[in-house]
Amino acid sequence: MNRRTRLEQRMSDAVRNLAVGEVVSYADVAARAGRPGASRAAGRLLAKSDSSLPWWRVVYSDGRLPQHNPELHQQRLEQEGVVLKNGRVVSAPLGRFET
């Protein structure tokens, strides 16, 4: 990604700062970036970002995985101790789904 807006930079930082096993929603990323309600912008950012961001730590607010490459998404989450059932996060070591 070439030039990022200030919001995109803050969202990138929010995703980059997620810990191993920390799973959040797109809305959580937007809120951490200071723009609650900008979850679609977070989704667009991750869709066009390079692999330097841990994109697999971000899911829909109900725990569902995005449609793009769900097998890889699930594999990476499981490697970090996240439990999924039927393509949905049910528990995670940290974050929104922490148990």
Number of C-alpha atoms within 10 A of each C-alpha: 7 5 7 11 9 10 17 18 14 18 27 23 15 18 26 14 12 19 14 16 22 21 28 23 23 25 22 26 26 25 17 15 21 14 17 13 14 18 20 12 18 25 21 12 19 21 11 9 15 11 9 8 16 18 21 22 25 26 22 18 16 12 20 18 23 15 9 9 9 14 11 11 19 20 13 17 21 15 11 16 15 23 17 18 11 8 16 16 23 16 19 22 17 17 17 18 20 14 9
